[in-house]
Amino acid sequence: MAGYTDNKTKHLQRLKRIEGQVRGLQAMIDDDRYCIDVLTQISAATKALQAVAVGLLDEHIGHCVRDAIEAGGPEAEAKVAEASAAIARLVKS
């Protein structure tokens, strides 16, 4: 079971709102809207995606990583390394 299963509906709703934001961006470009206005909306969409990513990461650590640590063994080390790599990717973006 995925760590986000309990909040799947919430995540899907947020992603659908973000999809709407991106479609709005496409319309802004199509309508030749002012550059700064487009950039402002891109920033908002980026922050929204980052919020989803942080929520998923939190649930991954709280579910998948925690369960692996409780079970112990090499799988625990692998899950911690996987979570660390995911954090590094988020920090770089």
PDB file of N, CA, C and O in Angstrom:
ATOM      1  N   MET A   1       0.839  -1.179   0.000  1.00  0.00           N
ATOM      2  CA  MET A   1       0.000   0.000   0.000  1.00  0.00           C
ATOM      3  C   MET A   1       0.886   1.246   0.000  1.00  0.00           C
ATOM      4  O   MET A   1       1.872   1.313   0.733  1.00  0.00           O
ATOM      5  N   ALA A   2       0.536   2.210  -0.810  1.00  0.00           N
ATOM      6  CA  ALA A   2       1.299   3.455  -0.883  1.00  0.00           C
ATOM      7  C   ALA A   2       1.084   4.278   0.387  1.00  0.00           C
ATOM      8  O   ALA A   2       0.008   4.241   0.982  1.00  0.00           O
ATOM      9  N   GLY A   3       2.118   5.021   0.797  1.00  0.00           N
ATOM     10  CA  GLY A   3       2.043   5.824   2.004  1.00  0.00           C
ATOM     11  C   GLY A   3       1.000   6.928   1.931  1.00  0.00           C
ATOM     12  O   GLY A   3       0.543   7.409   2.968  1.00  0.00           O
ATOM     13  N   TYR A   4       0.618   7.337   0.735  1.00  0.00           N
ATOM     14  CA  TYR A   4      -0.339   8.426   0.565  1.00  0.00           C
ATOM     15  C   TYR A   4      -1.777   7.951   0.402  1.00  0.00           C
ATOM     16  O   TYR A   4      -2.670   8.772   0.187  1.00  0.00           O
ATOM     17  N   THR A   5      -2.022   6.652   0.498  1.00  0.00           N
ATOM     18  CA  THR A   5      -3.342   6.090   0.219  1.00  0.00           C
ATOM     19  C   THR A   5      -4.450   6.774   1.021  1.00  0.00           C
ATOM     20  O   THR A   5      -5.530   7.031   0.489  1.00  0.00           O
ATOM     21  N   ASP A   6      -4.193   7.067   2.285  1.00  0.00           N
ATOM     22  CA  ASP A   6      -5.219   7.693   3.121  1.00  0.00           C
ATOM     23  C   ASP A   6      -5.597   9.089   2.632  1.00  0.00           C
ATOM     24  O   ASP A   6      -6.717   9.541   2.870  1.00  0.00           O
ATOM     25  N   ASN A   7      -4.687   9.772   1.956  1.00  0.00           N
ATOM     26  CA  ASN A   7      -4.927  11.131   1.470  1.00  0.00           C
ATOM     27  C   ASN A   7      -4.987  11.218  -0.055  1.00  0.00           C
ATOM     28  O   ASN A   7      -4.825  12.296  -0.627  1.00  0.00           O
ATOM     29  N   LYS A   8      -5.217  10.100  -0.697  1.00  0.00           N
ATOM     30  CA  LYS A   8      -5.210  10.053  -2.160  1.00  0.00           C
ATOM     31  C   LYS A   8      -6.191  11.050  -2.763  1.00  0.00           C
ATOM     32  O   LYS A   8      -5.845  11.762  -3.706  1.00  0.00           O
ATOM     33  N   THR A   9      -7.399  11.112  -2.240  1.00  0.00           N
ATOM     34  CA  THR A   9      -8.414  12.018  -2.769  1.00  0.00           C
ATOM     35  C   THR A   9      -7.957  13.466  -2.642  1.00  0.00           C
ATOM     36  O   THR A   9      -8.120  14.256  -3.572  1.00  0.00           O
ATOM     37  N   LYS A  10      -7.388  13.809  -1.502  1.00  0.00           N
ATOM     38  CA  LYS A  10      -6.900  15.175  -1.284  1.00  0.00           C
ATOM     39  C   LYS A  10      -5.799  15.518  -2.276  1.00  0.00           C
ATOM     40  O   LYS A  10      -5.790  16.609  -2.846  1.00  0.00           O
ATOM     41  N   HIS A  11      -4.880  14.597  -2.482  1.00  0.00           N
ATOM     42  CA  HIS A  11      -3.788  14.845  -3.429  1.00  0.00           C
ATOM     43  C   HIS A  11      -4.316  14.994  -4.849  1.00  0.00           C
ATOM     44  O   HIS A  11      -3.870  15.871  -5.589  1.00  0.00           O
ATOM     45  N   LEU A  12      -5.253  14.155  -5.228  1.00  0.00           N
ATOM     46  CA  LEU A  12      -5.825  14.250  -6.577  1.00  0.00           C
ATOM     47  C   LEU A  12      -6.554  15.574  -6.776  1.00  0.00           C
ATOM     48  O   LEU A  12      -6.466  16.175  -7.847  1.00  0.00           O
ATOM     49  N   GLN A  13      -7.273  16.034  -5.754  1.00  0.00           N
ATOM     50  CA  GLN A  13      -7.958  17.323  -5.858  1.00  0.00           C
ATOM     51  C   GLN A  13      -6.953  18.459  -6.051  1.00  0.00           C
ATOM     52  O   GLN A  13      -7.164  19.346  -6.879  1.00  0.00           O
ATOM     53  N   ARG A  14      -5.865  18.428  -5.290  1.00  0.00           N
ATOM     54  CA  ARG A  14      -4.845  19.470  -5.426  1.00  0.00           C
ATOM     55  C   ARG A  14      -4.219  19.438  -6.810  1.00  0.00           C
ATOM     56  O   ARG A  14      -3.995  20.484  -7.418  1.00  0.00           O
ATOM     57  N   LEU A  15      -3.937  18.240  -7.309  1.00  0.00           N
ATOM     58  CA  LEU A  15      -3.332  18.124  -8.632  1.00  0.00           C
ATOM     59  C   LEU A  15      -4.284  18.597  -9.729  1.00  0.00           C
ATOM     60  O   LEU A  15      -3.842  19.161 -10.730  1.00  0.00           O
ATOM     61  N   LYS A  16      -5.570  18.375  -9.551  1.00  0.00           N
ATOM     62  CA  LYS A  16      -6.536  18.875 -10.534  1.00  0.00           C
ATOM     63  C   LYS A  16      -6.585  20.400 -10.527  1.00  0.00           C
ATOM     64  O   LYS A  16      -6.740  21.024 -11.577  1.00  0.00           O
ATOM     65  N   ARG A  17      -6.451  21.004  -9.335  1.00  0.00           N
ATOM     66  CA  ARG A  17      -6.389  22.469  -9.272  1.00  0.00           C
ATOM     67  C   ARG A  17      -5.131  22.983  -9.971  1.00  0.00           C
ATOM     68  O   ARG A  17      -5.164  23.989 -10.679  1.00  0.00           O
ATOM     69  N   ILE A  18      -4.027  22.276  -9.759  1.00  0.00           N
ATOM     70  CA  ILE A  18      -2.773  22.665 -10.410  1.00  0.00           C
ATOM     71  C   ILE A  18      -2.912  22.521 -11.924  1.00  0.00           C
ATOM     72  O   ILE A  18      -2.423  23.363 -12.677  1.00  0.00           O
ATOM     73  N   GLU A  19      -3.570  21.467 -12.364  1.00  0.00           N
ATOM     74  CA  GLU A  19      -3.811  21.293 -13.795  1.00  0.00           C
ATOM     75  C   GLU A  19      -4.585  22.487 -14.352  1.00  0.00           C
ATOM     76  O   GLU A  19      -4.298  22.970 -15.447  1.00  0.00           O
ATOM     77  N   GLY A  20      -5.566  22.953 -13.586  1.00  0.00           N
ATOM     78  CA  GLY A  20      -6.312  24.140 -13.997  1.00  0.00           C
ATOM     79  C   GLY A  20      -5.426  25.370 -14.071  1.00  0.00           C
ATOM     80  O   GLY A  20      -5.572  26.195 -14.972  1.00  0.00           O
ATOM     81  N   GLN A  21      -4.497  25.493 -13.110  1.00  0.00           N
ATOM     82  CA  GLN A  21      -3.559  26.613 -13.144  1.00  0.00           C
ATOM     83  C   GLN A  21      -2.704  26.570 -14.404  1.00  0.00           C
ATOM     84  O   GLN A  21      -2.464  27.599 -15.035  1.00  0.00           O
ATOM     85  N   VAL A  22      -2.247  25.379 -14.768  1.00  0.00           N
ATOM     86  CA  VAL A  22      -1.394  25.241 -15.950  1.00  0.00           C
ATOM     87  C   VAL A  22      -2.189  25.556 -17.214  1.00  0.00           C
ATOM     88  O   VAL A  22      -1.671  26.188 -18.135  1.00  0.00           O
ATOM     89  N   ARG A  23      -3.427  25.124 -17.258  1.00  0.00           N
ATOM     90  CA  ARG A  23      -4.266  25.482 -18.414  1.00  0.00           C
ATOM     91  C   ARG A  23      -4.482  26.987 -18.472  1.00  0.00           C
ATOM     92  O   ARG A  23      -4.524  27.576 -19.552  1.00  0.00           O
ATOM     93  N   GLY A  24      -4.619  27.604 -17.304  1.00  0.00           N
ATOM     94  CA  GLY A  24      -4.725  29.053 -17.257  1.00  0.00           C
ATOM     95  C   GLY A  24      -3.472  29.725 -17.784  1.00  0.00           C
ATOM     96  O   GLY A  24      -3.547  30.753 -18.458  1.00  0.00           O
ATOM     97  N   LEU A  25      -2.328  29.149 -17.480  1.00  0.00           N
ATOM     98  CA  LEU A  25      -1.060  29.675 -18.006  1.00  0.00           C
ATOM     99  C   LEU A  25      -1.026  29.590 -19.524  1.00  0.00           C
ATOM    100  O   LEU A  25      -0.586  30.522 -20.197  1.00  0.00           O
ATOM    101  N   GLN A  26      -1.488  28.477 -20.054  1.00  0.00           N
ATOM    102  CA  GLN A  26      -1.530  28.330 -21.501  1.00  0.00           C
ATOM    103  C   GLN A  26      -2.413  29.406 -22.119  1.00  0.00           C
ATOM    104  O   GLN A  26      -2.072  29.987 -23.150  1.00  0.00           O
ATOM    105  N   ALA A  27      -3.545  29.665 -21.484  1.00  0.00           N
ATOM    106  CA  ALA A  27      -4.451  30.693 -21.991  1.00  0.00           C
ATOM    107  C   ALA A  27      -3.810  32.071 -21.896  1.00  0.00           C
ATOM    108  O   ALA A  27      -3.982  32.903 -22.787  1.00  0.00           O
ATOM    109  N   MET A  28      -3.070  32.312 -20.812  1.00  0.00           N
ATOM    110  CA  MET A  28      -2.396  33.607 -20.663  1.00  0.00           C
ATOM    111  C   MET A  28      -1.397  33.833 -21.790  1.00  0.00           C
ATOM    112  O   MET A  28      -1.324  34.926 -22.352  1.00  0.00           O
ATOM    113  N   ILE A  29      -0.634  32.808 -22.115  1.00  0.00           N
ATOM    114  CA  ILE A  29       0.338  32.918 -23.206  1.00  0.00           C
ATOM    115  C   ILE A  29      -0.394  33.116 -24.532  1.00  0.00           C
ATOM    116  O   ILE A  29      -0.014  33.952 -25.351  1.00  0.00           O
ATOM    117  N   ASP A  30      -1.446  32.334 -24.721  1.00  0.00           N
ATOM    118  CA  ASP A  30      -2.219  32.447 -25.958  1.00  0.00           C
ATOM    119  C   ASP A  30      -2.816  33.848 -26.113  1.00  0.00           C
ATOM    120  O   ASP A  30      -2.937  34.353 -27.229  1.00  0.00           O
ATOM    121  N   ASP A  31      -3.186  34.471 -24.997  1.00  0.00           N
ATOM    122  CA  ASP A  31      -3.779  35.812 -25.020  1.00  0.00           C
ATOM    123  C   ASP A  31      -2.740  36.932 -24.951  1.00  0.00           C
ATOM    124  O   ASP A  31      -3.088  38.106 -24.826  1.00  0.00           O
ATOM    125  N   ASP A  32      -1.468  36.557 -25.034  1.00  0.00           N
ATOM    126  CA  ASP A  32      -0.377  37.544 -24.983  1.00  0.00           C
ATOM    127  C   ASP A  32      -0.424  38.416 -23.729  1.00  0.00           C
ATOM    128  O   ASP A  32      -0.252  39.633 -23.797  1.00  0.00           O
ATOM    129  N   ARG A  33      -0.660  37.776 -22.589  1.00  0.00           N
ATOM    130  CA  ARG A  33      -0.707  38.513 -21.322  1.00  0.00           C
ATOM    131  C   ARG A  33       0.682  39.005 -20.944  1.00  0.00           C
ATOM    132  O   ARG A  33       1.689  38.509 -21.449  1.00  0.00           O
ATOM    133  N   TYR A  34       0.722  39.974 -20.062  1.00  0.00           N
ATOM    134  CA  TYR A  34       1.951  40.603 -19.602  1.00  0.00           C
ATOM    135  C   TYR A  34       2.882  39.563 -18.966  1.00  0.00           C
ATOM    136  O   TYR A  34       2.444  38.727 -18.176  1.00  0.00           O
ATOM    137  N   CYS A  35       4.160  39.626 -19.319  1.00  0.00           N
ATOM    138  CA  CYS A  35       5.153  38.632 -18.896  1.00  0.00           C
ATOM    139  C   CYS A  35       5.166  38.423 -17.383  1.00  0.00           C
ATOM    140  O   CYS A  35       5.186  37.286 -16.911  1.00  0.00           O
ATOM    141  N   ILE A  36       5.155  39.506 -16.633  1.00  0.00           N
ATOM    142  CA  ILE A  36       5.243  39.400 -15.177  1.00  0.00           C
ATOM    143  C   ILE A  36       4.018  38.687 -14.605  1.00  0.00           C
ATOM    144  O   ILE A  36       4.132  37.930 -13.641  1.00  0.00           O
ATOM    145  N   ASP A  37       2.861  38.925 -15.192  1.00  0.00           N
ATOM    146  CA  ASP A  37       1.652  38.224 -14.743  1.00  0.00           C
ATOM    147  C   ASP A  37       1.778  36.721 -14.983  1.00  0.00           C
ATOM    148  O   ASP A  37       1.386  35.917 -14.137  1.00  0.00           O
ATOM    149  N   VAL A  38       2.321  36.350 -16.130  1.00  0.00           N
ATOM    150  CA  VAL A  38       2.522  34.928 -16.436  1.00  0.00           C
ATOM    151  C   VAL A  38       3.526  34.329 -15.459  1.00  0.00           C
ATOM    152  O   VAL A  38       3.309  33.241 -14.927  1.00  0.00           O
ATOM    153  N   LEU A  39       4.618  35.037 -15.225  1.00  0.00           N
ATOM    154  CA  LEU A  39       5.638  34.537 -14.295  1.00  0.00           C
ATOM    155  C   LEU A  39       5.089  34.389 -12.877  1.00  0.00           C
ATOM    156  O   LEU A  39       5.445  33.448 -12.168  1.00  0.00           O
ATOM    157  N   THR A  40       4.241  35.295 -12.472  1.00  0.00           N
ATOM    158  CA  THR A  40       3.614  35.200 -11.151  1.00  0.00           C
ATOM    159  C   THR A  40       2.774  33.935 -11.042  1.00  0.00           C
ATOM    160  O   THR A  40       2.813  33.245 -10.023  1.00  0.00           O
ATOM    161  N   GLN A  41       2.023  33.634 -12.081  1.00  0.00           N
ATOM    162  CA  GLN A  41       1.197  32.429 -12.073  1.00  0.00           C
ATOM    163  C   GLN A  41       2.041  31.160 -12.150  1.00  0.00           C
ATOM    164  O   GLN A  41       1.675  30.139 -11.567  1.00  0.00           O
ATOM    165  N   ILE A  42       3.159  31.212 -12.858  1.00  0.00           N
ATOM    166  CA  ILE A  42       4.074  30.066 -12.902  1.00  0.00           C
ATOM    167  C   ILE A  42       4.629  29.806 -11.510  1.00  0.00           C
ATOM    168  O   ILE A  42       4.735  28.657 -11.083  1.00  0.00           O
ATOM    169  N   SER A  43       4.979  30.865 -10.810  1.00  0.00           N
ATOM    170  CA  SER A  43       5.480  30.730  -9.447  1.00  0.00           C
ATOM    171  C   SER A  43       4.432  30.084  -8.542  1.00  0.00           C
ATOM    172  O   SER A  43       4.762  29.223  -7.726  1.00  0.00           O
ATOM    173  N   ALA A  44       3.183  30.493  -8.683  1.00  0.00           N
ATOM    174  CA  ALA A  44       2.108  29.923  -7.872  1.00  0.00           C
ATOM    175  C   ALA A  44       1.924  28.436  -8.167  1.00  0.00           C
ATOM    176  O   ALA A  44       1.736  27.642  -7.246  1.00  0.00           O
ATOM    177  N   ALA A  45       1.976  28.058  -9.430  1.00  0.00           N
ATOM    178  CA  ALA A  45       1.824  26.649  -9.806  1.00  0.00           C
ATOM    179  C   ALA A  45       3.005  25.827  -9.290  1.00  0.00           C
ATOM    180  O   ALA A  45       2.833  24.696  -8.836  1.00  0.00           O
ATOM    181  N   THR A  46       4.186  26.399  -9.362  1.00  0.00           N
ATOM    182  CA  THR A  46       5.381  25.711  -8.865  1.00  0.00           C
ATOM    183  C   THR A  46       5.274  25.461  -7.365  1.00  0.00           C
ATOM    184  O   THR A  46       5.565  24.364  -6.889  1.00  0.00           O
ATOM    185  N   LYS A  47       4.857  26.481  -6.628  1.00  0.00           N
ATOM    186  CA  LYS A  47       4.695  26.335  -5.169  1.00  0.00           C
ATOM    187  C   LYS A  47       3.638  25.282  -4.844  1.00  0.00           C
ATOM    188  O   LYS A  47       3.798  24.510  -3.899  1.00  0.00           O
ATOM    189  N   ALA A  48       2.568  25.252  -5.619  1.00  0.00           N
ATOM    190  CA  ALA A  48       1.521  24.261  -5.392  1.00  0.00           C
ATOM    191  C   ALA A  48       2.048  22.848  -5.614  1.00  0.00           C
ATOM    192  O   ALA A  48       1.742  21.943  -4.838  1.00  0.00           O
ATOM    193  N   LEU A  49       2.836  22.654  -6.665  1.00  0.00           N
ATOM    194  CA  LEU A  49       3.440  21.336  -6.909  1.00  0.00           C
ATOM    195  C   LEU A  49       4.413  20.968  -5.799  1.00  0.00           C
ATOM    196  O   LEU A  49       4.465  19.814  -5.373  1.00  0.00           O
ATOM    197  N   GLN A  50       5.177  21.934  -5.334  1.00  0.00           N
ATOM    198  CA  GLN A  50       6.102  21.672  -4.234  1.00  0.00           C
ATOM    199  C   GLN A  50       5.355  21.256  -2.971  1.00  0.00           C
ATOM    200  O   GLN A  50       5.819  20.386  -2.233  1.00  0.00           O
ATOM    201  N   ALA A  51       4.213  21.866  -2.721  1.00  0.00           N
ATOM    202  CA  ALA A  51       3.417  21.502  -1.549  1.00  0.00           C
ATOM    203  C   ALA A  51       2.922  20.055  -1.646  1.00  0.00           C
ATOM    204  O   ALA A  51       2.918  19.328  -0.653  1.00  0.00           O
ATOM    205  N   VAL A  52       2.511  19.650  -2.830  1.00  0.00           N
ATOM    206  CA  VAL A  52       2.098  18.253  -3.026  1.00  0.00           C
ATOM    207  C   VAL A  52       3.292  17.324  -2.792  1.00  0.00           C
ATOM    208  O   VAL A  52       3.161  16.296  -2.128  1.00  0.00           O
ATOM    209  N   ALA A  53       4.444  17.686  -3.334  1.00  0.00           N
ATOM    210  CA  ALA A  53       5.638  16.856  -3.182  1.00  0.00           C
ATOM    211  C   ALA A  53       6.032  16.715  -1.709  1.00  0.00           C
ATOM    212  O   ALA A  53       6.365  15.619  -1.259  1.00  0.00           O
ATOM    213  N   VAL A  54       5.997  17.802  -0.970  1.00  0.00           N
ATOM    214  CA  VAL A  54       6.353  17.744   0.450  1.00  0.00           C
ATOM    215  C   VAL A  54       5.355  16.873   1.216  1.00  0.00           C
ATOM    216  O   VAL A  54       5.745  16.110   2.100  1.00  0.00           O
ATOM    217  N   GLY A  55       4.083  16.986   0.880  1.00  0.00           N
ATOM    218  CA  GLY A  55       3.076  16.136   1.525  1.00  0.00           C
ATOM    219  C   GLY A  55       3.306  14.666   1.241  1.00  0.00           C
ATOM    220  O   GLY A  55       3.218  13.833   2.143  1.00  0.00           O
ATOM    221  N   LEU A  56       3.604  14.341  -0.020  1.00  0.00           N
ATOM    222  CA  LEU A  56       3.881  12.947  -0.373  1.00  0.00           C
ATOM    223  C   LEU A  56       5.138  12.432   0.326  1.00  0.00           C
ATOM    224  O   LEU A  56       5.176  11.293   0.790  1.00  0.00           O
ATOM    225  N   LEU A  57       6.153  13.271   0.398  1.00  0.00           N
ATOM    226  CA  LEU A  57       7.388  12.882   1.067  1.00  0.00           C
ATOM    227  C   LEU A  57       7.135  12.627   2.549  1.00  0.00           C
ATOM    228  O   LEU A  57       7.634  11.651   3.108  1.00  0.00           O
ATOM    229  N   ASP A  58       6.369  13.494   3.176  1.00  0.00           N
ATOM    230  CA  ASP A  58       6.036  13.332   4.587  1.00  0.00           C
ATOM    231  C   ASP A  58       5.315  12.004   4.823  1.00  0.00           C
ATOM    232  O   ASP A  58       5.617  11.282   5.774  1.00  0.00           O
ATOM    233  N   GLU A  59       4.363  11.694   3.949  1.00  0.00           N
ATOM    234  CA  GLU A  59       3.630  10.435   4.086  1.00  0.00           C
ATOM    235  C   GLU A  59       4.531   9.232   3.806  1.00  0.00           C
ATOM    236  O   GLU A  59       4.387   8.189   4.442  1.00  0.00           O
ATOM    237  N   HIS A  60       5.445   9.371   2.870  1.00  0.00           N
ATOM    238  CA  HIS A  60       6.388   8.281   2.577  1.00  0.00           C
ATOM    239  C   HIS A  60       7.255   7.981   3.807  1.00  0.00           C
ATOM    240  O   HIS A  60       7.453   6.826   4.184  1.00  0.00           O
ATOM    241  N   ILE A  61       7.758   9.042   4.411  1.00  0.00           N
ATOM    242  CA  ILE A  61       8.604   8.854   5.596  1.00  0.00           C
ATOM    243  C   ILE A  61       7.775   8.283   6.747  1.00  0.00           C
ATOM    244  O   ILE A  61       8.219   7.377   7.452  1.00  0.00           O
ATOM    245  N   GLY A  62       6.574   8.817   6.928  1.00  0.00           N
ATOM    246  CA  GLY A  62       5.728   8.376   8.032  1.00  0.00           C
ATOM    247  C   GLY A  62       5.163   6.982   7.866  1.00  0.00           C
ATOM    248  O   GLY A  62       4.747   6.366   8.848  1.00  0.00           O
ATOM    249  N   HIS A  63       5.137   6.479   6.669  1.00  0.00           N
ATOM    250  CA  HIS A  63       4.561   5.150   6.432  1.00  0.00           C
ATOM    251  C   HIS A  63       5.623   4.162   5.953  1.00  0.00           C
ATOM    252  O   HIS A  63       5.983   3.232   6.676  1.00  0.00           O
ATOM    253  N   CYS A  64       6.114   4.361   4.758  1.00  0.00           N
ATOM    254  CA  CYS A  64       7.026   3.393   4.134  1.00  0.00           C
ATOM    255  C   CYS A  64       8.361   3.295   4.872  1.00  0.00           C
ATOM    256  O   CYS A  64       8.832   2.201   5.183  1.00  0.00           O
ATOM    257  N   VAL A  65       8.958   4.443   5.144  1.00  0.00           N
ATOM    258  CA  VAL A  65      10.268   4.428   5.816  1.00  0.00           C
ATOM    259  C   VAL A  65      10.119   3.927   7.244  1.00  0.00           C
ATOM    260  O   VAL A  65      10.910   3.102   7.702  1.00  0.00           O
ATOM    261  N   ARG A  66       9.103   4.427   7.952  1.00  0.00           N
ATOM    262  CA  ARG A  66       8.886   3.974   9.333  1.00  0.00           C
ATOM    263  C   ARG A  66       8.688   2.463   9.397  1.00  0.00           C
ATOM    264  O   ARG A  66       9.285   1.797  10.243  1.00  0.00           O
ATOM    265  N   ASP A  67       7.857   1.918   8.512  1.00  0.00           N
ATOM    266  CA  ASP A  67       7.617   0.471   8.504  1.00  0.00           C
ATOM    267  C   ASP A  67       8.900  -0.303   8.219  1.00  0.00           C
ATOM    268  O   ASP A  67       9.152  -1.339   8.835  1.00  0.00           O
ATOM    269  N   ALA A  68       9.710   0.195   7.290  1.00  0.00           N
ATOM    270  CA  ALA A  68      10.963  -0.482   6.964  1.00  0.00           C
ATOM    271  C   ALA A  68      11.917  -0.443   8.154  1.00  0.00           C
ATOM    272  O   ALA A  68      12.590  -1.435   8.437  1.00  0.00           O
ATOM    273  N   ILE A  69      11.984   0.681   8.848  1.00  0.00           N
ATOM    274  CA  ILE A  69      12.868   0.783  10.020  1.00  0.00           C
ATOM    275  C   ILE A  69      12.400  -0.165  11.113  1.00  0.00           C
ATOM    276  O   ILE A  69      13.217  -0.825  11.756  1.00  0.00           O
ATOM    277  N   GLU A  70      11.097  -0.236  11.324  1.00  0.00           N
ATOM    278  CA  GLU A  70      10.577  -1.162  12.338  1.00  0.00           C
ATOM    279  C   GLU A  70      10.899  -2.611  11.989  1.00  0.00           C
ATOM    280  O   GLU A  70      11.148  -3.424  12.879  1.00  0.00           O
ATOM    281  N   ALA A  71      10.893  -2.937  10.691  1.00  0.00           N
ATOM    282  CA  ALA A  71      11.219  -4.300  10.260  1.00  0.00           C
ATOM    283  C   ALA A  71      12.719  -4.564  10.347  1.00  0.00           C
ATOM    284  O   ALA A  71      13.146  -5.701  10.546  1.00  0.00           O
ATOM    285  N   GLY A  72      13.514  -3.507  10.197  1.00  0.00           N
ATOM    286  CA  GLY A  72      14.969  -3.625  10.284  1.00  0.00           C
ATOM    287  C   GLY A  72      15.573  -4.241   9.038  1.00  0.00           C
ATOM    288  O   GLY A  72      14.894  -4.484   8.040  1.00  0.00           O
ATOM    289  N   GLY A  73      16.870  -4.484   9.127  1.00  0.00           N
ATOM    290  CA  GLY A  73      17.584  -5.118   8.035  1.00  0.00           C
ATOM    291  C   GLY A  73      17.974  -4.158   6.935  1.00  0.00           C
ATOM    292  O   GLY A  73      17.850  -2.942   7.078  1.00  0.00           O
ATOM    293  N   PRO A  74      18.450  -4.724   5.823  1.00  0.00           N
ATOM    294  CA  PRO A  74      18.933  -3.901   4.716  1.00  0.00           C
ATOM    295  C   PRO A  74      17.827  -3.065   4.061  1.00  0.00           C
ATOM    296  O   PRO A  74      18.111  -2.014   3.486  1.00  0.00           O
ATOM    297  N   GLU A  75      16.582  -3.517   4.140  1.00  0.00           N
ATOM    298  CA  GLU A  75      15.484  -2.749   3.552  1.00  0.00           C
ATOM    299  C   GLU A  75      15.335  -1.401   4.262  1.00  0.00           C
ATOM    300  O   GLU A  75      14.996  -0.401   3.630  1.00  0.00           O
ATOM    301  N   ALA A  76      15.583  -1.373   5.554  1.00  0.00           N
ATOM    302  CA  ALA A  76      15.489  -0.117   6.308  1.00  0.00           C
ATOM    303  C   ALA A  76      16.520   0.885   5.796  1.00  0.00           C
ATOM    304  O   ALA A  76      16.199   2.049   5.557  1.00  0.00           O
ATOM    305  N   GLU A  77      17.746   0.430   5.631  1.00  0.00           N
ATOM    306  CA  GLU A  77      18.794   1.319   5.126  1.00  0.00           C
ATOM    307  C   GLU A  77      18.470   1.805   3.720  1.00  0.00           C
ATOM    308  O   GLU A  77      18.714   2.965   3.392  1.00  0.00           O
ATOM    309  N   ALA A  78      17.927   0.933   2.898  1.00  0.00           N
ATOM    310  CA  ALA A  78      17.572   1.300   1.526  1.00  0.00           C
ATOM    311  C   ALA A  78      16.455   2.349   1.509  1.00  0.00           C
ATOM    312  O   ALA A  78      16.500   3.289   0.716  1.00  0.00           O
ATOM    313  N   LYS A  79      15.453   2.192   2.381  1.00  0.00           N
ATOM    314  CA  LYS A  79      14.351   3.166   2.419  1.00  0.00           C
ATOM    315  C   LYS A  79      14.825   4.526   2.912  1.00  0.00           C
ATOM    316  O   LYS A  79      14.377   5.555   2.405  1.00  0.00           O
ATOM    317  N   VAL A  80      15.725   4.547   3.892  1.00  0.00           N
ATOM    318  CA  VAL A  80      16.260   5.811   4.378  1.00  0.00           C
ATOM    319  C   VAL A  80      17.071   6.489   3.273  1.00  0.00           C
ATOM    320  O   VAL A  80      16.959   7.698   3.072  1.00  0.00           O
ATOM    321  N   ALA A  81      17.877   5.719   2.566  1.00  0.00           N
ATOM    322  CA  ALA A  81      18.662   6.278   1.457  1.00  0.00           C
ATOM    323  C   ALA A  81      17.745   6.799   0.357  1.00  0.00           C
ATOM    324  O   ALA A  81      18.001   7.857  -0.218  1.00  0.00           O
ATOM    325  N   GLU A  82      16.696   6.072   0.068  1.00  0.00           N
ATOM    326  CA  GLU A  82      15.718   6.492  -0.942  1.00  0.00           C
ATOM    327  C   GLU A  82      15.056   7.817  -0.544  1.00  0.00           C
ATOM    328  O   GLU A  82      14.902   8.714  -1.373  1.00  0.00           O
ATOM    329  N   ALA A  83      14.672   7.930   0.717  1.00  0.00           N
ATOM    330  CA  ALA A  83      14.054   9.168   1.202  1.00  0.00           C
ATOM    331  C   ALA A  83      15.048  10.321   1.152  1.00  0.00           C
ATOM    332  O   ALA A  83      14.678  11.438   0.791  1.00  0.00           O
ATOM    333  N   SER A  84      16.294  10.068   1.506  1.00  0.00           N
ATOM    334  CA  SER A  84      17.317  11.116   1.447  1.00  0.00           C
ATOM    335  C   SER A  84      17.526  11.603   0.018  1.00  0.00           C
ATOM    336  O   SER A  84      17.690  12.800  -0.218  1.00  0.00           O
ATOM    337  N   ALA A  85      17.518  10.678  -0.924  1.00  0.00           N
ATOM    338  CA  ALA A  85      17.675  11.052  -2.338  1.00  0.00           C
ATOM    339  C   ALA A  85      16.477  11.873  -2.809  1.00  0.00           C
ATOM    340  O   ALA A  85      16.639  12.821  -3.578  1.00  0.00           O
ATOM    341  N   ALA A  86      15.282  11.516  -2.354  1.00  0.00           N
ATOM    342  CA  ALA A  86      14.084  12.275  -2.729  1.00  0.00           C
ATOM    343  C   ALA A  86      14.148  13.691  -2.166  1.00  0.00           C
ATOM    344  O   ALA A  86      13.785  14.650  -2.848  1.00  0.00           O
ATOM    345  N   ILE A  87      14.602  13.823  -0.941  1.00  0.00           N
ATOM    346  CA  ILE A  87      14.765  15.146  -0.330  1.00  0.00           C
ATOM    347  C   ILE A  87      15.765  15.966  -1.121  1.00  0.00           C
ATOM    348  O   ILE A  87      15.531  17.145  -1.389  1.00  0.00           O
ATOM    349  N   ALA A  88      16.883  15.351  -1.498  1.00  0.00           N
ATOM    350  CA  ALA A  88      17.900  16.055  -2.273  1.00  0.00           C
ATOM    351  C   ALA A  88      17.332  16.553  -3.595  1.00  0.00           C
ATOM    352  O   ALA A  88      17.630  17.671  -4.016  1.00  0.00           O
ATOM    353  N   ARG A  89      16.513  15.729  -4.256  1.00  0.00           N
ATOM    354  CA  ARG A  89      15.897  16.155  -5.529  1.00  0.00           C
ATOM    355  C   ARG A  89      14.964  17.337  -5.321  1.00  0.00           C
ATOM    356  O   ARG A  89      14.931  18.259  -6.136  1.00  0.00           O
ATOM    357  N   LEU A  90      14.211  17.310  -4.237  1.00  0.00           N
ATOM    358  CA  LEU A  90      13.288  18.412  -3.961  1.00  0.00           C
ATOM    359  C   LEU A  90      14.023  19.699  -3.639  1.00  0.00           C
ATOM    360  O   LEU A  90      13.600  20.783  -4.039  1.00  0.00           O
ATOM    361  N   VAL A  91      15.122  19.576  -2.918  1.00  0.00           N
ATOM    362  CA  VAL A  91      15.903  20.761  -2.550  1.00  0.00           C
ATOM    363  C   VAL A  91      16.528  21.392  -3.792  1.00  0.00           C
ATOM    364  O   VAL A  91      16.627  22.616  -3.882  1.00  0.00           O
ATOM    365  N   LYS A  92      16.948  20.570  -4.744  1.00  0.00           N
ATOM    366  CA  LYS A  92      17.581  21.069  -5.970  1.00  0.00           C
ATOM    367  C   LYS A  92      16.584  21.747  -6.898  1.00  0.00           C
ATOM    368  O   LYS A  92      16.955  22.603  -7.702  1.00  0.00           O
ATOM    369  N   SER A  93      15.311  21.359  -6.784  1.00  0.00           N
ATOM    370  CA  SER A  93      14.338  21.918  -7.733  1.00  0.00           C
ATOM    371  C   SER A  93      13.832  23.280  -7.308  1.00  0.00           C
ATOM    372  O   SER A  93      13.010  23.878  -8.003  1.00  0.00           O
TER     373      SER A  93
END
